[in-house]
Amino acid sequence: MDTDSQRRYWDALAPVYARITRIRTDDFHWGPQIPGERELRLLPPLGPGSSALELGCGEGQNSVFLAKKGVRCEAIDVSEAQLAHARDLAAREGVRIDFRRQSLEDFAAAPPPDAPFDLVHSSHALEFVEDPGAVVRAMAAAAKQGGTVAVSAVHPLFNGDWIEGEWEDESGRGAGDAGAGLFLRSYFSPPDDVRDDAFGHAVSRAWPVSSWFGWFRAAGLEVTALLEPPATPDAPYTSDDWANHGGQLDRIPSTVILVGVRR
């Protein structure tokens, strides 16, 4: 997964993405079309005097949410076009956030000088890097002792093929429940989501849930939460396409969430 290709892709997509997605700043989002922090309650208590670092911030809605609580926030993203939207949003919301362009690969090689942080978090960005385990280790290194690392990423089931069909009962006869099913050649090697379109080339890679758990443990993090939330109609992160998922996200998870504490 070439970093320059990913950067060019998100630079080109940024204005369209800002127009078609609706991401609120009155809640912390964990991914498209799933419940936010208001319902899931996964983050530690944070407020004035706390610090947070966001990786792959996009338009920065989660950092804006935290900054409005008085948290000192820093955020990085590979795309300068995404960061331009983030800076505009922060200005409109009346908060100050230190945004800077940096790839997650560069972050893994050189943790920020302002570490450690009370919270190091990333929502749906680590699936775009070649070695998520290296990024998780760097996130843990950037967290304070007792600090929290939180990651959400694409669920391996979501990268399968969604096939319309009719369910069969145990005898092999049609059960009369027309619907959809999932085809996945191997759960342990889910197919990549390869994006070659008018915006350029990008790759989103899903990993088994056990891989994420192993990366957290190898980084010295005590896993305190592991969730695979179903869809909700009142998601803080949505779009017309996500909202009209046809019941797919009620049957399989699109996102896996892990939260860990550095002991």
C-alpha positions as CSV (number, residue, x, y, z in Angstrom):
1,M,0.0,0.0,0.0
2,D,1.9,3.0,-1.3
3,T,1.8,6.0,0.9
4,D,2.0,8.5,-1.9
5,S,-0.9,6.9,-3.8
6,Q,-3.0,6.9,-0.6
7,R,-2.2,10.6,-0.1
8,R,-3.1,11.5,-3.7
9,Y,-6.3,9.5,-3.4
10,W,-7.5,11.3,-0.2
11,D,-6.4,14.7,-1.5
12,A,-8.6,14.2,-4.6
13,L,-11.5,12.6,-2.6
14,A,-11.6,15.2,0.2
15,P,-14.0,17.8,-1.2
16,V,-16.5,15.0,-2.4
17,Y,-16.1,13.2,0.9
18,A,-16.9,16.3,2.9
19,R,-20.0,16.9,0.8
20,I,-21.5,13.3,0.9
21,T,-20.8,12.4,4.5
22,R,-22.4,13.8,7.7
23,I,-20.2,13.5,10.8
24,R,-21.4,15.2,13.9
25,T,-19.1,16.9,16.5
26,D,-21.5,16.5,19.4
27,D,-20.5,12.9,19.8
28,F,-17.3,10.8,19.3
29,H,-17.7,8.5,16.3
30,W,-16.3,5.0,16.0
31,G,-17.2,4.4,12.4
32,P,-19.9,4.7,9.8
33,Q,-23.5,3.9,10.7
34,I,-22.6,2.6,14.2
35,P,-23.3,4.0,17.7
36,G,-21.0,6.8,19.0
37,E,-19.4,7.3,22.3
38,R,-22.6,8.6,23.9
39,E,-24.0,5.1,23.7
40,L,-20.8,2.9,23.8
41,R,-19.0,4.7,26.6
42,L,-15.5,3.4,25.8
43,L,-13.3,6.4,26.5
44,P,-11.7,7.4,29.8
45,P,-12.9,10.6,31.6
46,L,-11.3,13.5,29.7
47,G,-11.5,17.2,30.2
48,P,-9.3,20.3,30.8
49,G,-5.7,19.2,31.6
50,S,-6.1,16.0,29.4
51,S,-4.3,15.5,26.1
52,A,-5.2,13.5,23.0
53,L,-3.6,12.5,19.7
54,E,-5.6,11.4,16.7
55,L,-4.1,9.4,13.8
56,G,-5.7,9.6,10.4
57,C,-8.0,12.4,11.5
58,G,-9.6,13.2,8.2
59,E,-11.8,16.3,8.8
60,G,-11.0,16.1,12.5
61,Q,-14.5,15.7,13.9
62,N,-13.4,13.5,16.8
63,S,-10.6,15.9,17.8
64,V,-13.1,18.8,17.6
65,F,-15.4,16.8,19.9
66,L,-12.7,16.4,22.5
67,A,-11.3,19.9,22.1
68,K,-14.8,21.3,23.0
69,K,-14.4,19.4,26.3
70,G,-11.2,21.3,27.0
71,V,-8.9,18.5,25.9
72,R,-5.6,19.6,24.4
73,C,-5.7,17.9,21.0
74,E,-3.2,17.1,18.3
75,A,-4.1,15.3,15.0
76,I,-2.3,14.0,12.0
77,D,-3.4,12.9,8.5
78,V,-1.6,12.0,5.3
79,S,-3.8,14.3,3.2
80,E,-3.3,18.1,3.3
81,A,-6.7,18.5,1.6
82,Q,-8.4,16.7,4.5
83,L,-6.4,18.8,6.9
84,A,-7.6,22.0,5.2
85,H,-11.2,20.8,5.9
86,A,-10.3,20.0,9.5
87,R,-8.8,23.4,10.1
88,D,-11.9,25.1,8.7
89,L,-14.1,22.9,10.9
90,A,-12.1,23.7,14.1
91,A,-12.2,27.4,13.3
92,R,-16.0,27.2,12.9
93,E,-16.4,25.3,16.1
94,G,-14.1,27.8,18.0
95,V,-11.5,25.3,19.1
96,R,-7.7,25.1,18.7
97,I,-6.2,21.9,17.5
98,D,-2.6,21.2,16.3
99,F,-3.1,19.6,12.9
100,R,-0.1,18.4,10.9
101,R,0.5,16.3,7.8
102,Q,2.2,13.0,8.6
103,S,1.7,9.5,7.3
104,L,0.9,6.7,9.8
105,E,4.1,5.0,8.5
106,D,6.2,8.0,9.5
107,F,4.4,8.2,12.8
108,A,5.3,4.6,13.5
109,A,8.9,5.3,12.8
110,A,9.1,8.6,14.8
111,P,6.6,9.1,17.7
112,P,5.6,12.8,18.3
113,P,7.8,15.0,20.5
114,D,4.8,16.0,22.6
115,A,4.1,12.5,23.8
116,P,2.9,11.1,26.1
117,F,-0.9,11.6,25.8
118,D,-3.9,10.5,27.9
119,L,-5.6,9.2,24.8
120,V,-4.2,8.1,21.4
121,H,-7.0,7.2,19.0
122,S,-7.7,6.4,15.4
123,S,-11.0,5.7,13.6
124,H,-10.9,3.8,10.3
125,A,-7.4,4.8,9.3
126,L,-5.2,1.8,10.2
127,E,-6.7,-0.4,7.5
128,F,-4.9,1.8,5.0
129,V,-1.4,0.9,6.2
130,E,0.8,-2.1,5.5
131,D,1.7,-2.9,9.1
132,P,-1.0,-1.9,11.5
133,G,0.9,-3.7,14.3
134,A,3.8,-1.2,14.0
135,V,1.3,1.7,14.3
136,V,-0.3,0.2,17.4
137,R,3.1,-0.2,19.0
138,A,3.8,3.5,18.3
139,M,0.4,4.5,19.6
140,A,1.1,2.6,22.8
141,A,4.5,4.3,23.1
142,A,2.9,7.7,22.7
143,A,0.4,7.0,25.5
144,K,1.0,7.8,29.2
145,Q,1.3,5.0,31.7
146,G,-2.4,4.4,32.4
147,G,-3.3,6.1,29.2
148,T,-5.7,4.8,26.6
149,V,-5.3,3.6,23.1
150,A,-8.4,3.3,21.0
151,V,-8.7,1.9,17.4
152,S,-11.6,1.2,15.2
153,A,-11.1,-0.4,11.8
154,V,-13.0,-2.2,9.0
155,H,-14.3,-5.6,10.1
156,P,-13.0,-8.6,8.1
157,L,-16.6,-9.7,7.4
158,F,-17.4,-6.4,5.8
159,N,-14.8,-7.0,3.0
160,G,-16.7,-10.1,1.8
161,D,-19.1,-10.3,-1.1
162,W,-22.7,-9.6,-0.1
163,I,-24.9,-11.9,-2.2
164,E,-28.7,-11.6,-2.6
165,G,-30.4,-15.0,-2.3
166,E,-32.8,-17.1,-0.3
167,W,-32.0,-18.8,3.0
168,E,-32.4,-22.6,3.1
169,D,-33.6,-24.7,6.0
170,E,-31.8,-27.7,7.3
171,S,-33.3,-30.0,4.7
172,G,-31.9,-27.8,1.9
173,R,-35.3,-26.5,0.9
174,G,-36.0,-22.8,0.6
175,A,-37.1,-21.5,4.0
176,G,-39.1,-18.6,2.4
177,D,-36.9,-16.0,3.9
178,A,-35.5,-14.0,1.0
179,G,-32.6,-12.0,2.0
180,A,-28.8,-11.8,1.6
181,G,-25.8,-13.8,2.6
182,L,-22.1,-13.3,2.8
183,F,-19.4,-15.1,0.8
184,L,-15.9,-15.0,2.2
185,R,-13.3,-17.4,0.8
186,S,-11.2,-17.2,3.9
187,Y,-11.9,-15.3,7.2
188,F,-8.2,-15.4,7.9
189,S,-7.3,-13.7,4.6
190,P,-10.2,-11.3,3.8
191,P,-10.0,-9.7,0.4
192,D,-8.6,-6.2,0.1
193,D,-10.9,-3.3,-0.7
194,V,-9.0,-2.0,-3.7
195,R,-10.2,1.4,-4.9
196,D,-9.3,2.4,-8.5
197,D,-11.5,5.2,-9.6
198,A,-11.6,8.8,-10.7
199,F,-9.9,9.8,-7.4
200,G,-6.9,7.5,-7.9
201,H,-5.7,4.3,-6.1
202,A,-6.1,3.3,-2.5
203,V,-6.3,0.0,-0.6
204,S,-8.2,-0.8,2.5
205,R,-7.2,-4.1,4.2
206,A,-9.2,-6.0,6.7
207,W,-7.6,-8.2,9.4
208,P,-9.0,-10.9,11.6
209,V,-10.2,-9.6,15.0
210,S,-7.6,-11.9,16.7
211,S,-4.8,-10.0,14.8
212,W,-5.9,-6.7,16.3
213,F,-6.1,-8.3,19.8
214,G,-2.6,-9.7,19.3
215,W,-1.2,-6.4,18.2
216,F,-2.6,-4.7,21.3
217,R,-1.2,-7.3,23.6
218,A,2.2,-7.2,21.9
219,A,2.3,-3.5,22.4
220,G,1.9,-3.9,26.1
221,L,-1.7,-2.8,26.2
222,E,-4.4,-4.4,28.4
223,V,-7.4,-4.8,26.2
224,T,-10.4,-3.3,28.1
225,A,-13.0,-3.4,25.4
226,L,-13.5,-5.3,22.1
227,L,-16.8,-4.5,20.2
228,E,-18.4,-5.3,16.9
229,P,-21.4,-3.0,16.9
230,P,-24.5,-3.4,14.7
231,A,-25.8,-0.5,12.8
232,T,-28.0,2.2,14.4
233,P,-30.3,4.7,12.7
234,D,-28.9,7.6,14.8
235,A,-25.2,7.2,13.9
236,P,-23.0,10.3,14.4
237,Y,-21.2,9.3,11.1
238,T,-23.4,8.6,8.2
239,S,-24.1,9.2,4.5
240,D,-27.0,8.4,2.2
241,D,-25.2,5.2,1.1
242,W,-24.3,4.1,4.6
243,A,-27.9,4.8,5.8
244,N,-29.4,2.8,2.9
245,H,-27.5,-0.3,3.6
246,G,-30.5,-2.6,3.0
247,G,-30.1,-4.4,6.3
248,Q,-26.6,-5.6,5.6
249,L,-25.1,-3.9,8.7
250,D,-27.9,-5.3,10.9
251,R,-26.5,-8.8,10.0
252,I,-22.8,-8.4,10.0
253,P,-20.5,-5.8,11.6
254,S,-18.7,-3.2,9.5
255,T,-16.4,-2.1,12.3
256,V,-14.3,-3.7,15.0
257,I,-13.3,-1.5,18.0
258,L,-10.5,-2.2,20.5
259,V,-9.6,-0.1,23.5
260,G,-6.6,-0.8,25.6
261,V,-4.7,0.7,28.6
262,R,-1.0,1.0,28.8
263,R,0.1,-0.6,32.1
